[in-house]
Amino acid sequence: MLKYEDDRFENASVEFDEEKLLPTYRLLWGLPGRSNALNIASRLGMEPGIIESARSLLGSAQSEHLWFAQETMDGHILEWEGLQRAAEEDEAATRRLMTEQSDLKTKIANTRWVFVV
């Protein structure tokens, strides 16, 4: 991959929702993309024989080891995507709590306190 041959380049991919067959338009820096072409073609109704023929051509062009490595990488990418989403949700929750804390601080500062001695 070019990123490992030249420091001027970086890996990136665009997240894809496999259930909806639509891109999410989230850019994933540091991760190479996964190919879903045959899965998408199958879901869209391409003739099964063509899909199987393409899979067998891929199998003959790549060793079983490379296929396993790709499947492993895909699993890691899916895990990373889930962790990234969770981190973004945590970050949003933190921002909401900080805003709430600031609002309460303002309310306290604006409250008139009456002390009876």
C-alpha positions, -999 to 999 in steps of 0.1 A, spaced: 0 0 0 13 34 -9 10 47 27 38 23 37 60 33 8 57 71 10 52 91 42 33 118 23 3 95 20 -22 83 46 -48 56 46 -85 66 47 -118 51 37 -155 61 37 -177 41 60 -204 20 42 -237 8 58 -239 -28 45 -275 -32 57 -288 -2 37 -263 -5 9 -255 32 13 -224 52 22 -226 70 56 -202 97 43 -180 93 75 -144 95 66 -123 70 85 -87 83 87 -60 57 91 -80 27 79 -80 11 45 -114 5 30 -131 -28 28 -145 -41 -5 -181 -50 -4 -186 -53 -41 -196 -90 -43 -218 -88 -13 -236 -57 -27 -239 -73 -61 -254 -104 -46 -279 -83 -25 -289 -63 -56 -298 -96 -74 -269 -103 -96 -271 -139 -109 -256 -162 -82 -234 -180 -108 -217 -148 -117 -210 -140 -80 -196 -175 -74 -175 -172 -106 -161 -139 -93 -154 -153 -59 -135 -183 -74 -115 -159 -96 -106 -139 -65 -97 -171 -48 -73 -182 -76 -58 -147 -78 -52 -145 -40 -39 -172 -17 -61 -185 12 -38 -167 35 -45 -133 19 -82 -140 21 -79 -148 58 -58 -117 64 -85 -96 46 -113 -112 67 -93 -105 99 -86 -69 88 -123 -64 80 -131 -77 116 -106 -52 131 -120 -24 109 -156 -32 121 -144 -32 157 -126 1 152 -156 17 136 -178 6 166 -152 20 191 -150 52 171 -188 56 171 -188 49 209 -161 75 215 -180 101 194 -212 94 215 -192 97 247 -177 130 235 -212 144 227 -225 133 261 -195 150 278 -202 182 259 -239 181 269 -229 176 306 -204 204 304 -231 227 290 -255 216 317 -228 223 344 -221 257 330 -258 265 330 -262 255 366 -231 275 375 -247 306 359 -280 299 377 -262 297 411 -242 329 404 -274 347 395 -294 334 425 -298 360 453 -289 345 486 -305 358 518 -288 350 550 -306 354 583 -284 359 613 
